[in-house]
Amino acid sequence: MSKKKMSRLDLQKIKRDGQKVVWITAYDYWTASFAEEAGMDMILVGDSLGMCIYGYSGTVPVTMDQCIWHSEAVRRGAPNTFIIGDMPFLSYQVCVEEAVRNAGRFHKEAGVDAIKLEGGVRVCPQIQAIADGGMLVMGHIGLTPQSSGQQGGFKAQGRTAEAAKEVIADALAIQAAGAFALLVEAVPPEVCGIIREKLTIPVYSIGAGWEADGQLMICSDVLGIFQAFTPKFVKKYESLGEKTVNAFKQYAQEARNGQFPTEEHAYKMVDGELPKLKKLLDE
Ligand code: KIV
């Protein structure tokens, strides 16, 4: 039986009931289908695909077209999961009109259920315009990789009282602008807890501790595929990178020494056809 896709109302109810929403990123068909099979509540087609799939050193080079292609594949892999498209750098910063048009592209071309964009007070006009366009928008504050240059790198945010006050102000502004949920990245658990107390919309954490309405993790981190660096908040549940290299090595060894392929992996000729072929070739 196929599972029922979450709606905004289900997400609110899960929060009211004190339960947790669990979600993960996915960038392709097969990861999305495994995520759906594993019962993930939501999938984010994150612009982290720039690092996890394309090997960029950050998310800034990622384009709208790349996000749309990957979101389409994820939608095909997880038809019954709530999917969030991630607005890439420069798809919403320039003006409100571009933000609405690009958010609309995610819905029209990739069939996502919501979009997410990074930033606090300064992107509230975009959040409001996209929400006014009838779309679900999730905010994303704390560490915001698209503006990591301004933040001095991929660094935890809100660790001093002054800095935490700013993060909390961003959270309140985002809710007031019409976001349906908020993602908080890489801030201390206490700060995320205060945000959650102050907001009525669901507040999700990635690296912001347990005082949240749910957790997001990057699929390549969970699986142990992403090798470039490991943030403090990551827990690796598998070591697929290592397992993949071992599988490739074993295949290479067997192919080189003739252990692969064998009869088991070969197509048989129809009975009696080989002698006929030989005769044909002798003529
Ligand atoms: O792109 C992404 O995967 C994200 C997470 C880092 C929150 O935005």
Residues whose N, C-alpha, C, O or C-beta is under 5 A from the ligand:
A	BS01	KIV	T25 G46 D47 S48 D86 I206
